[in-house]
């Protein structure tokens, strides 16, 4: 039977992100479903136009959800709820490749139609170089652990027999205010900070 040491190593690499991911939405109400949807569509068209005018490519704007539903009044005791109107909600996912313009893009979108900013997150157009740094750090961490265990056990560490890995990206989407009124929209300060890529490797070493 081959003698082995199995270890898990972790590594992380940090850098300033170069992309932002937004979820912008429009909520509109009407006395009928058709009216709510018509109002919503007009506001969303203005929102998308503002994004395109700000330099966001068409391929970086994608509808992520569209819902139309009734609004009910539940205030009457011992009576079934009654429909008091309809609400249409439309959400788009937006990729911003110029972070310097992120604040102004949000300002303009809220100013012309969008009244929801559901989330914002940051990432990388090309994560591979940073990911490779995290993987190298994870392998180095695994080897350090294996050498420590081998020394503590009084054995000699041999060659690598197997490597498997995985990674995660952080941070995830950052929730923003669930609803924004266009009249209250002001300059939006965007702090990019750093994002991290983390790698985990499982390595099996032979024991000589």
Steps between C-alpha positions, in 0.01 A plus 500: 500500500639842401553741786367850431431836658181678391486876557281795406658834417333836459615812322360845431589780261365855517474777244288801415211380280450642154129420450174564685179300479171679569142384537277796412122483509181685421176471697184654358136484606172527311130435533536209256781258426536647152533853637762396757700320233472792258631746760774260598608449140527874441714548810721203415550624145622832643725313744658287228544805276686679781729199540571486128559879489750456785701259287371165629511246219173336396638155577568610859131570574277198557146464635516281809136506614159631393190466718146634495267436792197627685518715815258403775338678793504273807377761748134397515431258784314180422495587132698357210776727366402722210710606203591868516732518202786333320877524517758422233865440588782476247865444592811515284850373573767745388875456455702818541846478349598856593491532877583870486152558357309267735363774724384720213347202316290417807404866546373530144312168507321593823431848368317389186309187597653239728374508859678193633866420547493146635871418513848589389804274491849522356720264302758464228483500123785249496527320837754242379825677608363564849361147517840356410657698785244359744563145376876535538450628854271205575755248372775664707276486807425132440870415466582691820237304687615169357862570593391595851304178543777288353757656734272455801443135407869435438458404135630639172263672260493349153365609163153632422259224402179697442371860495142626484383857543209742524455873544259765620464867420424764760326719579153408376229748405468788744130580574400860440177677598206296373316798355614844386287793394629684195448836666726401788784363290827680573860441409587140582849453649651170391789355701655213305755379755646156433347170397645160578534169324556201725629159398495170687715204401499145627838331451607145568873460569685172515693410814847366424 
